[in-house]
Amino acid sequence: MTLFDKRILAVIPARGGSKAIPRKNLKKICGKSLIHHAADICKSLPWIDMAILSTDDKEMAEEGKRTGLSVPFIRPSNLATDNASSIDMWKHAWLYSEKETGKAFDISILLEPTSPLRTSNDIEICLNKLIQENYKSVATVSLVPAHYRPQKTLLINENGKIGFFLPPKDKYSRRQNIPPYYFRNGICYAITREKLIEENIILDESTFAILIEREIVNIDEPFDLEIAEYIYKKQ
């Protein structure tokens, strides 16, 4: 099965060197590792031509294979540091997969394991928007809660006193008056070959935002695992 006659590559990035949660991508939500949750989404989408795990870690590579992902390489160490760019990691996975299969991919999706509350519908919405409306890239985003927006952000000066990140304005004293801000939630990035391989860009002002309005969690701190488990069970 194909989607609009496009060859589609799914890439799941899972480096081994996470610090806040050691071995983060192997942590479990409702009995399944974060890698396993991403693999299950790929299995639910029959139009994905190839789904690969990009990792520098042998244990995570084994988990990827166990859950049905292709692991055609161990990611080079220079692409697995804290400072390595997502562009370089994704391009490496894309070009290696093309060399491995002998065929070019038209589109790729990036599914970060740290967003385990994604659904297959989220991914289909992204791909339909990308292909049917001729975008080169789309990305899922979520709304920043009002109390975390710049107008409510505080600083602490060298004397321990409160300062304001932005000059205070009366109209922003109520959160209902603060304009909306958004953050990338890692559920899905979708991109054309031209955008990533040739233009060397993932996000820019031409990228279409797919707003996810339900509760989601992007795993970053240990407590996020507990929140994700709670929401997963509730949903």
VOPAGU-2260 file (C-alpha; in pm, 1 decimal, decimal comma):
REM VOPAGU-2260
SITE   aa  ch    i         X         Y         Z
SITE  MET   A    0       0,0       0,0       0,0
SITE  THR   A    1     128,2     347,4     -84,8
SITE  LEU   A    2      16,6     695,9      12,2
SITE  PHE   A    3     -35,4     910,7    -298,0
SITE  ASP   A    4     229,9     697,1    -476,6
SITE  LYS   A    5     504,9     829,0    -248,6
SITE  ARG   A    6     788,8     624,4    -100,7
SITE  ILE   A    7     796,4     705,8     269,0
SITE  LEU   A    8    1071,2     648,8     524,6
SITE  ALA   A    9    1006,6     661,4     900,8
SITE  VAL   A   10    1306,7     746,2    1119,0
SITE  ILE   A   11    1304,9     693,8    1495,6
SITE  PRO   A   12    1602,3     864,8    1663,7
SITE  ALA   A   13    1722,3     707,2    1990,1
SITE  ARG   A   14    2071,1     794,3    2103,8
SITE  GLY   A   15    2205,9     631,8    2418,0
SITE  GLY   A   16    2354,0     934,1    2594,4
SITE  SER   A   17    2055,9    1097,8    2765,1
SITE  LYS   A   18    2144,1    1263,1    3097,6
SITE  ALA   A   19    1827,7    1366,7    3285,9
SITE  ILE   A   20    1689,5    1013,2    3241,9
SITE  PRO   A   21    1973,6     766,7    3175,9
SITE  ARG   A   22    1885,1     510,6    2906,3
SITE  LYS   A   23    1569,9     714,9    2848,4
SITE  ASN   A   24    1450,9     551,9    2526,1
SITE  LEU   A   25    1437,4     211,8    2698,1
SITE  LYS   A   26    1214,0     338,1    2980,3
SITE  LYS   A   27     865,6     190,5    2976,2
SITE  ILE   A   28     516,9     334,5    2958,4
SITE  CYS   A   29     248,1      76,8    3035,5
SITE  GLY   A   30     490,9    -210,6    2987,8
SITE  LYS   A   31     641,8     -96,6    2656,6
SITE  SER   A   32     963,8      92,9    2598,9
SITE  LEU   A   33     950,8     433,4    2435,7
SITE  ILE   A   34    1113,5     274,4    2129,2
SITE  HIS   A   35     842,1       7,0    2127,7
SITE  HIS   A   36     563,1     267,8    2131,4
SITE  ALA   A   37     714,4     441,0    1826,6
SITE  ALA   A   38     757,9     106,9    1649,5
SITE  ASP   A   39     391,3      18,5    1708,9
SITE  ILE   A   40     279,5     341,0    1542,1
SITE  CYS   A   41     489,0     254,0    1235,8
SITE  LYS   A   42     329,5     -91,4    1221,2
SITE  SER   A   43     -15,7      70,4    1222,9
SITE  LEU   A   44      61,5     272,7     908,6
SITE  PRO   A   45      75,1      32,7     610,7
SITE  TRP   A   46     195,7     302,1     370,7
SITE  ILE   A   47     534,0     337,2     543,6
SITE  ASP   A   48     782,6     170,4     311,3
SITE  MET   A   49    1064,8     144,1     564,7
SITE  ALA   A   50    1084,9     220,1     938,0
SITE  ILE   A   51    1431,9     245,4    1087,8
SITE  LEU   A   52    1589,5     314,7    1424,5
SITE  SER   A   53    1887,8     550,7    1427,2
SITE  THR   A   54    2089,7     478,4    1740,3
SITE  ASP   A   55    2448,7     466,1    1860,4
SITE  ASP   A   56    2358,0     217,9    2134,9
SITE  LYS   A   57    2367,6    -161,2    2091,6
SITE  GLU   A   58    2100,9    -232,6    2353,1
SITE  MET   A   59    1862,9      15,1    2190,3
SITE  ALA   A   60    1944,3    -136,7    1852,2
SITE  GLU   A   61    1838,5    -476,9    1986,4
SITE  GLU   A   62    1516,3    -326,1    2122,3
SITE  GLY   A   63    1448,6    -174,8    1781,6
SITE  LYS   A   64    1493,6    -510,2    1608,9
SITE  ARG   A   65    1280,9    -684,9    1870,7
SITE  THR   A   66     993,4    -443,0    1812,8
SITE  GLY   A   67    1001,9    -475,6    1434,1
SITE  LEU   A   68    1214,9    -181,6    1327,2
SITE  SER   A   69    1497,0    -202,1    1077,8
SITE  VAL   A   70    1837,0    -119,4    1227,1
SITE  PRO   A   71    2065,4    -106,5     922,2
SITE  PHE   A   72    2349,4      79,1    1097,8
SITE  ILE   A   73    2489,4     195,5    1430,1
SITE  ARG   A   74    2482,6     575,2    1425,5
SITE  PRO   A   75    2832,0     730,8    1402,4
SITE  SER   A   76    2949,7     877,9    1733,0
SITE  ASN   A   77    2982,4    1228,5    1588,0
SITE  LEU   A   78    2607,0    1223,3    1519,4
SITE  ALA   A   79    2520,0    1111,8    1873,0
SITE  THR   A   80    2664,3    1390,4    2087,9
SITE  ASP   A   81    2468,7    1657,5    2276,4
SITE  ASN   A   82    2570,9    1905,9    2007,1
SITE  ALA   A   83    2494,4    1690,6    1703,1
SITE  SER   A   84    2226,8    1841,2    1480,1
SITE  SER   A   85    1896,2    1674,6    1402,6
SITE  ILE   A   86    1946,8    1769,5    1037,9
SITE  ASP   A   87    2272,2    1574,3    1010,8
SITE  MET   A   88    2130,9    1273,4    1197,7
SITE  TRP   A   89    1818,7    1263,2     978,4
SITE  LYS   A   90    2010,7    1310,1     653,9
SITE  HIS   A   91    2249,5    1030,1     748,4
SITE  ALA   A   92    1958,3     793,7     814,7
SITE  TRP   A   93    1784,0     893,7     491,8
SITE  LEU   A   94    2085,4     858,9     261,5
SITE  TYR   A   95    2198,2     533,9     425,2
SITE  SER   A   96    1849,1     385,9     380,4
SITE  GLU   A   97    1848,2     482,7      13,7
SITE  LYS   A   98    2187,8     320,0     -34,3
SITE  GLU   A   99    2067,4       9,5     150,6
SITE  THR   A  100    1749,3     -28,0     -55,3
SITE  GLY   A  101    1875,8     110,9    -384,7
SITE  LYS   A  102    1568,6     334,5    -405,2
SITE  ALA   A  103    1500,6     700,4    -325,8
SITE  PHE   A  104    1241,1     807,7     -71,5
SITE  ASP   A  105    1010,6    1098,1    -153,4
SITE  ILE   A  106     918,2    1180,4     206,4
SITE  SER   A  107    1039,8    1101,2     554,6
SITE  ILE   A  108     876,1    1128,9     894,4
SITE  LEU   A  109    1069,6    1169,3    1219,4
SITE  LEU   A  110     904,8    1014,9    1526,0
SITE  GLU   A  111    1081,6    1094,3    1851,6
SITE  PRO   A  112    1036,3     814,4    2108,5
SITE  THR   A  113    1006,9    1076,7    2382,0
SITE  SER   A  114     653,2    1156,8    2260,6
SITE  PRO   A  115     480,2     823,1    2328,3
SITE  LEU   A  116     123,2     958,7    2324,9
SITE  ARG   A  117     109,4    1002,9    1947,2
SITE  THR   A  118    -160,9     832,2    1743,1
SITE  SER   A  119    -163,3     701,4    1387,7
SITE  ASN   A  120    -417,3     973,9    1307,9
SITE  ASP   A  121    -163,1    1241,0    1406,3
SITE  ILE   A  122      79,4    1104,2    1148,4
SITE  GLU   A  123    -182,7    1070,5     876,4
SITE  ILE   A  124    -292,5    1431,6     925,9
SITE  CYS   A  125      68,0    1545,6     882,9
SITE  LEU   A  126     123,9    1343,2     566,3
SITE  ASN   A  127    -205,5    1444,4     409,2
SITE  LYS   A  128    -130,0    1811,9     472,8
SITE  LEU   A  129     225,0    1778,2     337,5
SITE  ILE   A  130     130,2    1593,4      19,5
SITE  GLN   A  131    -212,7    1724,6     -71,5
SITE  GLU   A  132    -128,3    2091,0     -11,3
SITE  ASN   A  133     228,1    2075,0    -145,1
SITE  TYR   A  134     414,2    2173,5     169,9
SITE  LYS   A  135     781,0    2082,9     198,7
SITE  SER   A  136     766,8    2030,4     574,8
SITE  VAL   A  137     510,8    2010,0     853,2
SITE  ALA   A  138     556,2    1972,2    1228,4
SITE  THR   A  139     325,9    1904,3    1520,0
SITE  VAL   A  140     303,8    2167,9    1793,2
SITE  SER   A  141     121,7    2222,6    2121,6
SITE  LEU   A  142       2,9    2537,6    2293,9
SITE  VAL   A  143     230,1    2677,2    2566,7
SITE  PRO   A  144      31,5    2714,7    2892,3
SITE  ALA   A  145     -29,7    3082,7    2965,8
SITE  HIS   A  146     173,6    3085,3    3287,6
SITE  TYR   A  147     483,5    2966,2    3094,2
SITE  ARG   A  148     466,7    3232,4    2822,5
SITE  PRO   A  149     724,5    3514,7    2797,2
SITE  GLN   A  150     493,0    3774,5    2952,7
SITE  LYS   A  151     477,7    3567,9    3273,5
SITE  THR   A  152     845,7    3465,9    3280,9
SITE  LEU   A  153    1056,0    3609,0    3564,7
SITE  LEU   A  154    1426,4    3663,8    3617,4
SITE  ILE   A  155    1620,2    3677,5    3944,9
SITE  ASN   A  156    1896,9    3938,8    3960,1
SITE  GLU   A  157    2228,9    3915,4    4143,9
SITE  ASN   A  158    2062,5    4052,7    4460,0
SITE  GLY   A  159    1800,2    3780,4    4458,4
SITE  LYS   A  160    1523,0    4016,6    4352,3
SITE  ILE   A  161    1262,3    3952,2    4087,5
SITE  GLY   A  162    1294,5    4097,4    3741,2
SITE  PHE   A  163    1080,5    4057,7    3432,8
SITE  PHE   A  164    1187,5    3878,2    3115,9
SITE  LEU   A  165     966,1    4120,5    2922,7
SITE  PRO   A  166     863,2    4468,3    3042,7
SITE  PRO   A  167     537,4    4425,0    3239,4
SITE  LYS   A  168     221,1    4561,9    3083,4
SITE  ASP   A  169    -116,1    4594,6    3249,4
SITE  LYS   A  170    -290,8    4419,0    2965,1
SITE  TYR   A  171     -85,4    4104,7    3034,7
SITE  SER   A  172    -176,6    4086,1    3403,0
SITE  ARG   A  173    -458,2    3846,5    3308,5
SITE  ARG   A  174    -352,3    3528,3    3130,5
SITE  GLN   A  175    -655,5    3555,2    2899,7
SITE  ASN   A  176    -491,2    3859,5    2737,9
SITE  ILE   A  177    -160,5    3691,7    2660,6
SITE  PRO   A  178    -120,9    3596,1    2293,0
SITE  PRO   A  179     -74,3    3225,2    2210,5
SITE  TYR   A  180     269,1    3067,4    2185,0
SITE  TYR   A  181     350,5    2715,1    2069,4
SITE  PHE   A  182     622,0    2454,7    2119,8
SITE  ARG   A  183     740,3    2159,0    1913,2
SITE  ASN   A  184     610,6    1844,1    2079,6
SITE  GLY   A  185     805,8    1577,1    1887,9
SITE  ILE   A  186     500,0    1379,4    1782,2
SITE  CYS   A  187     577,5    1410,8    1411,7
SITE  TYR   A  188     795,2    1596,5    1166,5
SITE  ALA   A  189     726,9    1524,6     800,1
SITE  ILE   A  190     947,1    1651,1     521,1
SITE  THR   A  191    1020,0    1614,8     151,4
SITE  ARG   A  192    1351,8    1498,3      15,1
SITE  GLU   A  193    1407,5    1836,3    -145,9
SITE  LYS   A  194    1368,8    2021,9     184,7
SITE  LEU   A  195    1599,8    1809,2     396,8
SITE  ILE   A  196    1856,4    1664,7     157,7
SITE  GLU   A  197    1890,1    1953,7     -85,4
SITE  GLU   A  198    1797,7    2260,9     122,0
SITE  ASN   A  199    1939,0    2124,8     450,8
SITE  ILE   A  200    1646,2    2263,3     653,4
SITE  ILE   A  201    1377,7    2108,6     875,0
SITE  LEU   A  202    1181,2    2406,7    1006,6
SITE  ASP   A  203    1149,1    2754,8     863,7
SITE  GLU   A  204     874,0    3007,3     801,9
SITE  SER   A  205     725,6    2792,5     524,3
SITE  THR   A  206     669,9    2493,3     758,1
SITE  PHE   A  207     302,6    2418,7     830,6
SITE  ALA   A  208     210,5    2369,1    1197,9
SITE  ILE   A  209     -21,8    2084,0    1294,1
SITE  LEU   A  210    -175,9    2176,4    1628,6
SITE  ILE   A  211    -224,5    1890,8    1876,4
SITE  GLU   A  212    -491,8    2005,3    2122,1
SITE  ARG   A  213    -516,3    1706,8    2356,8
SITE  GLU   A  214    -294,1    1627,4    2653,6
SITE  ILE   A  215      51,2    1504,3    2553,4
SITE  VAL   A  216     386,4    1460,1    2725,6
SITE  ASN   A  217     735,6    1501,2    2585,2
SITE  ILE   A  218     955,7    1288,6    2811,3
SITE  ASP   A  219    1242,2    1496,3    2949,9
SITE  GLU   A  220    1244,1    1449,9    3328,0
SITE  PRO   A  221    1171,5    1135,8    3538,3
SITE  PHE   A  222     833,7    1272,1    3651,5
SITE  ASP   A  223     726,1    1295,3    3286,3
SITE  LEU   A  224     725,7     914,1    3271,8
SITE  GLU   A  225     466,5     901,1    3548,7
SITE  ILE   A  226     251,9    1167,4    3382,4
SITE  ALA   A  227     271,3     987,8    3047,1
SITE  GLU   A  228     168,6     657,9    3207,3
SITE  TYR   A  229    -131,0     827,3    3369,8
SITE  ILE   A  230    -246,4     995,3    3048,5
SITE  TYR   A  231    -186,1     681,9    2840,4
SITE  LYS   A  232    -408,2     477,3    3069,1
SITE  LYS   A  233    -675,6     747,8    3076,5
SITE  GLN   A  234    -686,1     776,2    2697,3
